Amino acid sequence: MRKDKRWVRNPVLTGFALLGAIGSMQWAWRVSQEDAEVRPRAEQLKSPIADERVAALSEIALLVGVEPGHHAAAFPLVLEAATDHDSSVRAQALVSLGDLAGSIQNDAARSDDRRVARNTILNHFRDFDPKVREAAVASVVRIGPIPDEALFVLTRFAADPRHASMRQVAVERLSQMERRLPEALTAILQAISDPDPMVRVAAVRALAPWSGADSRAARSVIGRLVDEHSNVRQAAAQLLMNKALVPPVEVTADLVALFELQDHWPGTVAVLTLSRMGEHASRAAAPVLLSSLRRGLKANVGLTDFSNHLRSLQNLETAGPTALQARAILRDCVLNHAEPGSRQFAAACLARYGRFAVDSLPALTEALRDPDPEVRAAAQRAIETIEADRAKAKLRSLS
C-alpha cells in the first residue's frame, strides 16, 4: 500500500505513466481503425454498457481465431480491456487474451505479445474480484506450460472455501504444471475430499499423471469408485479403465476390497484394472479371492455375487495351484449349491477354463442328472467346450 502512495505522490512518474498509457491507447485505436473487420468491435468497446463490451471482446477473439491476420489490431484492444473497471469485462478480456495468445504459440514474431499476455494473465491472479481470478486461472493454460511461480497461488485457490468454481479450475490447472510438482499433488489429494462433487471430479481427473506411479494418487482414485455422487464415480472409473494406466502394485488390496461390495460395478472396474497390473498383482489378490469364494459357498451366497472374483482368477491363470483351487470351489458349487442359478453359473465358469478343466469332467457329468434343466444344459455345454478344447490341443501337438 505504501508503494502505491509513493507512486501517486511522485508527479514525474505519474506523468510518464499517463503519457505511456495514452500513447498505447492511441496506437491501439489507430491500428484498429486500419482494420475494417476489427473497427466496429473497437467502437463497441467504447460502449458504456458492460455487456456490449464483453460481447465485443468475445467477437474479437472469434475473429482472430478464424483470420489470424487481425491479431495486430485486436491484441492491444483486448489488452487494454483487461484494465476495465467492470469485472465481467476484465474476465472476458483475460479469456480472449488467452485465446489470442494460444493462437500465436508457434509464431516467433509474436513472442513479445505472448510474454505480455502471460504476464497480464498471471498478474490478474491477484485481482480483487473472484470472477476475474477464475478467468485468469482458466486462461493460463492457453499461454503454454504453466510457470512454477503460479504454484503457490493455485494451491491457495484450490483450498479456497468461498468459491467452489475457483477450486475446480485451480485443481484442473495444478495437474498441468510442467514438472508435476509434489506440492501440486498434495493440493489435489486434499481436493479429492472436497464437499463439492465437481471439485472432486476435477481432482480425480487431475490425478491421472500421478496414478500410474504414486500409490497415494491411485488409492485416492480407487476410493472415489464408491463416492456418493455418480459423476465422481464415473470419473474414477474412466481413469482406472484407461488402458494406458497401470496402477502400482501397492493398491492391489484396495482393488480386491471392492469385490466384497453389494454393488458389483466397482468390482468390475477393479477386475479390469487388476488385469493390467501384471501377474504379481493377480497373485497377490488370489488368496483373498479364493477365501471370499469359500466363505460365500459356505454361507450359500449366490455365486453370481462372486463373478468379479472368478473373472480375476481366470485372468491370473488357467493352470496352476490357484486355478486348481478355483475349480475345486466351482465343482463344489456345481454339485452342492442350493440355488440352481449358482450351479448353472459355476458350470459355465468351468467351461471357460477349456482343456485345463478336464479334472472337472466327473463333476460336470454328475451334474447332468441335476433336477434343474438349465443346470443340466450348462453342464452339457461345459463338457462339450472342455472336450473340444482338449481335442484341438491334441491336434496341435500332433502337427
C-alpha positions in Angstrom: 0.0 0.0 0.0 2.8 2.4 0.8 4.4 1.8 -2.6 1.1 2.9 -4.2 1.1 6.1 -2.2 4.6 7.0 -3.2 3.7 6.4 -6.8 0.8 8.8 -6.6 2.9 11.5 -4.8 5.5 11.4 -7.5 4.2 13.8 -10.2 7.0 13.0 -12.7 6.4 9.2 -12.6 2.7 9.7 -12.7 3.0 11.9 -15.7 5.2 9.4 -17.6 2.7 6.6 -16.7 -0.2 8.6 -18.0 1.6 9.6 -21.2 2.6 5.9 -21.8 -1.0 4.7 -21.2 -2.4 7.4 -23.5 0.2 6.6 -26.2 -0.6 2.8 -26.1 -4.3 3.5 -26.3 -3.9 5.9 -29.2 -1.7 3.3 -31.0 -4.3 0.6 -30.4 -7.2 2.7 -31.8 -5.1 3.7 -34.8 -4.3 0.2 -35.7 -7.8 -1.0 -35.2 -9.2 1.9 -37.4 -7.0 0.5 -40.2 -8.7 -2.9 -39.9 -12.2 -2.8 -41.3 -13.2 -6.1 -39.5 -11.9 -5.0 -36.1 -13.1 -1.4 -36.3 -16.8 -2.0 -35.4 -15.7 -4.1 -32.4 -13.3 -1.4 -31.3 -16.1 1.1 -31.4 -18.3 -1.3 -29.4 -15.6 -1.4 -26.7 -16.3 2.3 -26.1 -19.9 1.5 -25.1 -20.9 2.4 -21.5 -22.8 -0.9 -21.3 -20.5 -3.6 -19.9 -22.4 -6.5 -21.7 -21.7 -4.9 -25.0 -18.0 -4.6 -24.2 -18.0 -8.2 -23.2 -19.7 -9.2 -26.5 -17.1 -7.2 -28.4 -14.2 -9.0 -26.8 -15.7 -12.4 -27.5 -16.3 -11.4 -31.1 -12.7 -10.1 -31.4 -11.2 -13.4 -30.2 -13.5 -15.3 -32.6 -12.5 -13.2 -35.5 -8.8 -13.7 -34.8 -9.3 -17.4 -34.4 -10.8 -17.5 -37.9 -8.5 -15.0 -39.5 -5.2 -14.6 -37.6 -4.2 -11.6 -39.7 -6.4 -9.5 -37.5 -4.2 -10.1 -34.5 -2.2 -6.9 -34.7 -5.3 -4.8 -34.5 -7.1 -7.0 -31.9 -4.3 -7.7 -29.4 -3.9 -4.2 -28.0 -7.7 -3.7 -27.7 -8.0 -6.9 -25.6 -5.0 -6.0 -23.6 -6.5 -2.6 -22.7 -9.8 -4.2 -21.8 -8.0 -6.2 -19.1 -7.9 -3.0 -17.1 -11.6 -2.2 -17.5 -13.4 -1.1 -14.3 -16.1 -3.7 -14.8 -15.1 -7.2 -13.5 -17.1 -9.0 -16.2 -15.3 -7.1 -18.9 -11.9 -7.9 -17.3 -12.8 -11.5 -17.0 -13.8 -11.8 -20.7 -10.7 -9.8 -21.7 -8.5 -12.5 -20.0 -10.3 -15.3 -21.7 -10.0 -13.6 -25.0 -6.3 -12.8 -24.3 -5.7 -16.4 -23.6 -7.3 -17.3 -26.9 -5.2 -14.8 -28.8 -2.0 -16.0 -27.1 -2.9 -19.6 -27.8 -3.4 -18.8 -31.5 0.2 -17.5 -31.9 2.0 -20.2 -29.9 4.2 -21.1 -32.9 4.7 -17.5 -34.2 8.2 -16.4 -33.3 7.4 -12.8 -34.5 4.7 -12.6 -31.8 6.9 -13.7 -28.9 6.5 -10.3 -27.2 2.8 -10.5 -27.4 2.8 -13.9 -25.8 5.1 -12.6 -23.0 2.8 -9.7 -22.4 -0.3 -11.9 -22.4 1.3 -14.3 -20.0 2.3 -11.6 -17.5 -1.1 -9.9 -17.8 -3.0 -13.2 -17.0 -0.6 -14.1 -14.2 -1.0 -10.6 -12.7 -4.8 -11.0 -12.6 -4.4 -14.0 -10.3 -4.3 -11.2 -7.7 -7.4 -9.4 -9.0 -9.8 -8.4 -6.2 -12.8 -10.0 -7.9 -13.1 -13.8 -7.8 -14.7 -14.0 -11.2 -11.6 -12.3 -12.7 -9.2 -14.5 -10.8 -11.1 -17.6 -12.0 -10.9 -16.3 -15.6 -7.2 -15.8 -15.2 -6.6 -19.3 -13.8 -8.8 -20.8 -16.6 -6.9 -18.9 -19.3 -3.3 -19.5 -18.1 -3.1 -22.9 -19.8 -3.5 -21.2 -23.2 -0.2 -19.4 -22.9 1.9 -22.6 -22.8 3.3 -24.5 -19.8 2.1 -23.1 -16.5 5.1 -21.4 -14.8 6.2 -22.8 -11.4 5.7 -19.4 -9.8 1.9 -19.9 -10.3 2.0 -22.9 -8.0 1.6 -21.1 -4.7 -1.4 -19.1 -5.9 -3.0 -22.2 -7.5 -2.7 -24.3 -4.3 -4.2 -21.5 -2.3 -7.1 -21.2 -4.8 -7.6 -25.0 -4.7 -8.4 -24.7 -1.0 -10.5 -21.5 -1.1 -13.6 -22.3 1.0 -15.6 -19.5 -0.5 -15.6 -20.3 -4.2 -16.2 -23.9 -5.4 -15.8 -22.9 -9.1 -12.4 -21.4 -8.3 -11.3 -24.6 -6.5 -12.4 -26.6 -9.5 -10.5 -24.6 -12.1 -7.4 -24.4 -9.8 -7.3 -28.1 -9.4 -7.5 -28.6 -13.2 -4.6 -26.3 -13.7 -2.5 -27.9 -11.0 -2.4 -31.1 -13.0 -0.9 -29.2 -15.9 2.1 -27.9 -14.0 5.0 -28.5 -16.4 7.0 -30.7 -13.9 4.1 -32.0 -12.0 5.5 -30.7 -8.7 4.9 -32.7 -5.5 3.2 -29.6 -4.0 0.6 -29.8 -6.8 -0.1 -33.4 -5.9 -0.6 -32.6 -2.3 -3.2 -29.9 -3.1 -5.0 -32.3 -5.5 -5.1 -35.1 -2.9 -6.7 -32.7 -0.5 -9.2 -31.6 -3.1 -10.4 -35.1 -3.8 -12.3 -34.9 -0.5 -13.8 -31.5 -1.3 -17.5 -31.1 -0.3 -18.4 -30.0 -3.9 -18.7 -33.0 -6.3 -17.5 -31.1 -9.3 -14.3 -30.2 -7.5 -13.9 -33.9 -6.6 -14.4 -34.8 -10.3 -11.7 -32.3 -11.3 -9.4 -33.8 -8.6 -9.9 -37.3 -9.9 -9.1 -36.3 -13.4 -6.2 -34.2 -12.3 -4.6 -37.3 -10.6 -4.1 -39.0 -14.0 -0.5 -38.0 -14.4 0.4 -39.5 -11.0 -1.9 -42.6 -10.7 0.5 -44.9 -12.6 3.4 -44.4 -10.2 2.2 -42.9 -6.9 0.2 -45.2 -4.7 -1.4 -42.3 -2.8 -2.9 -40.9 -6.1 -4.1 -44.3 -7.3 -5.6 -45.2 -3.9 -7.5 -41.9 -3.8 -8.9 -42.5 -7.3 -10.0 -46.1 -6.3 -11.7 -44.7 -3.2 -13.8 -42.5 -5.4 -15.4 -45.5 -7.1 -17.8 -45.5 -4.1 -18.3 -41.8 -4.0 -21.9 -40.7 -3.1 -22.1 -38.7 -6.4 -22.4 -40.5 -9.7 -20.3 -38.0 -11.6 -17.3 -38.6 -9.3 -17.7 -42.4 -9.6 -17.8 -42.2 -13.3 -14.7 -40.0 -13.5 -12.8 -42.5 -11.3 -14.0 -45.5 -13.4 -13.0 -43.7 -16.7 -9.5 -43.1 -15.3 -9.0 -46.6 -13.9 -10.3 -48.3 -17.1 -7.9 -46.3 -19.3 -5.7 -49.0 -20.9 -2.7 -46.7 -20.7 -2.9 -46.6 -16.9 -1.2 -49.3 -14.9 -1.5 -48.5 -11.1 1.3 -49.5 -8.7 1.0 -53.0 -7.2 0.7 -51.5 -3.7 -3.0 -50.8 -4.4 -3.9 -54.4 -5.1 -5.6 -54.8 -1.7 -7.7 -51.7 -2.3 -9.0 -53.1 -5.6 -9.7 -56.5 -4.1 -11.7 -54.9 -1.3 -14.2 -53.6 -3.9 -15.2 -57.2 -4.7 -16.9 -57.5 -1.3 -19.4 -54.7 -2.0 -23.0 -55.4 -2.7 -22.8 -53.1 -5.7 -20.9 -55.2 -8.3 -20.0 -52.2 -10.5 -16.8 -51.1 -8.6 -15.6 -54.6 -8.5 -16.0 -54.9 -12.3 -13.8 -51.8 -12.7 -11.3 -53.4 -10.3 -11.2 -56.6 -12.4 -10.3 -54.7 -15.5 -7.7 -52.7 -13.6 -6.1 -55.7 -12.0 -5.8 -57.4 -15.3 -3.4 -54.7 -16.5 -1.3 -54.8 -13.4 0.6 -57.9 -14.2 0.9 -61.4 -12.7 2.4 -60.2 -9.5 -0.7 -58.2 -8.6 -3.1 -61.0 -9.6 -1.1 -63.5 -7.4 -1.3 -61.1 -4.5 -5.0 -60.9 -4.9 -5.6 -64.7 -5.4 -5.6 -65.8 -1.7 -8.2 -63.1 -0.8 -10.4 -64.0 -3.8 -10.3 -67.7 -3.0 -11.0 -67.2 0.7 -14.0 -65.0 -0.2 -15.4 -67.6 -2.6 -15.1 -70.3 0.1 -16.9 -68.1 2.6 -19.6 -67.4 0.1 -20.1 -71.0 -0.7 -20.4 -72.0 3.0 -23.0 -69.2 3.5 -24.8 -70.4 0.4 -24.4 -67.0 -1.2 -25.3 -66.9 -4.9 -22.2 -67.5 -6.9 -23.2 -64.8 -9.3 -22.3 -62.4 -6.5 -18.7 -63.5 -6.9 -18.5 -63.1 -10.7 -15.7 -60.5 -10.3 -13.7 -62.8 -8.2 -13.9 -65.5 -10.8 -13.0 -63.2 -13.6 -9.9 -62.1 -11.8 -8.9 -65.6 -11.0 -9.3 -66.6 -14.7 -7.3 -63.6 -15.7 -4.5 -64.9 -13.5 -4.1 -68.4 -14.9 -5.9 -71.3 -16.3 -3.4 -73.8 -14.9 -1.5 -73.9 -11.7 -2.3 -74.1 -8.0 -4.6 -71.0 -7.9 -6.7 -72.3 -10.9 -6.8 -75.7 -9.2 -8.3 -74.3 -6.1 -10.8 -72.1 -8.0 -12.0 -75.1 -10.0 -12.4 -77.1 -6.8 -14.7 -74.4 -5.4 -16.6 -74.3 -8.6 -17.1 -78.1 -8.7 -18.4 -78.0 -5.1 -20.8 -75.3 -6.2 -22.0 -77.2 -9.3 -22.8 -80.2 -7.1 -23.9 -78.7 -3.8 -25.2 -75.1 -4.0 -28.8 -74.8 -3.1 -29.5 -72.2 -5.7 -30.0 -73.5 -9.3 -28.8 -70.3 -10.8 -25.5 -70.6 -9.0 -25.0 -74.2 -10.0 -25.6 -73.2 -13.6 -23.2 -70.2 -13.3 -20.5 -72.5 -11.8 -20.7 -74.9 -14.7 -20.4 -72.0 -17.2 -17.3 -70.8 -15.3 -15.7 -74.2 -15.5 -16.2 -74.2 -19.3 -14.1 -71.1 -19.6 -11.0 -73.0 -18.4 -11.2 -75.1 -21.5 -8.9 -78.1 -21.6 -7.5 -77.2 -18.2 -10.8 -78.1 -16.6 -10.5 -81.8 -17.6 -10.3 -82.5 -13.9 -13.8 -81.2 -13.5 -15.4 -83.5 -16.1 -16.6 -86.1 -13.5 -18.4 -83.4 -11.5 -20.0 -82.0 -14.7 -21.1 -85.4 -15.8 -22.8 -85.9 -12.4 -24.5 -82.5 -12.9 -26.2 -83.9 -16.0 -28.6 -85.5 -13.5 -29.4 -82.2 -11.8 -33.1 -81.7 -11.2 -32.9 -78.3 -12.9 -32.9 -78.4 -16.8 -30.9 -75.1 -17.0 -28.1 -76.6 -14.8 -28.1 -79.8 -17.0 -27.9 -77.7 -20.1 -25.0 -75.6 -18.7 -23.2 -78.8 -17.6 -23.6 -80.3 -21.1 -22.2 -77.2 -22.8 -19.3 -77.1 -20.4 -18.4 -80.8 -21.1 -18.5 -80.1 -24.9 -16.4 -77.0 -24.6 -13.8 -78.8 -22.5 -13.7 -81.8 -24.7 -13.4 -79.7 -27.9 -10.6 -77.6 -26.5 -8.8 -80.8 -25.4 -9.2 -82.3 -28.9 -7.8 -79.1 -30.5 -4.8 -79.2 -28.2 -4.1 -82.8 -29.3 -4.2 -81.9 -32.9 -1.8 -79.0 -32.4 0.6 -81.3 -30.6 0.5 -83.9 -33.5 1.1 -81.2 -36.1 
